[in-house]
């Protein structure tokens, strides 16, 4: 049976294994970059064309 750990000891062990010397900000930057890459990869040419057309329409409305 594994030795019981206090919450703080378990948290410290998890952080040591998971964080691997990175700061919280670095971990969140990595996560943001990962999510951005997934979003960009999912943008099809058709999807981008819809948003480009919408931007042109909005610009035209704003210039009237």
C-alpha angles and dihedrals in degrees: 000000000000118000113261115248130200116245092254092050091048091048091050091049092049092048092049091052098039104034097043094194097314123128122240089252091054091051091050091047089053090049092048091050090049092050092046091052091051091049093049092047091054094054107104122198088252091054092049091048091055092054093044090052091047091050091052091049092049092048090050091051091049092050095055 
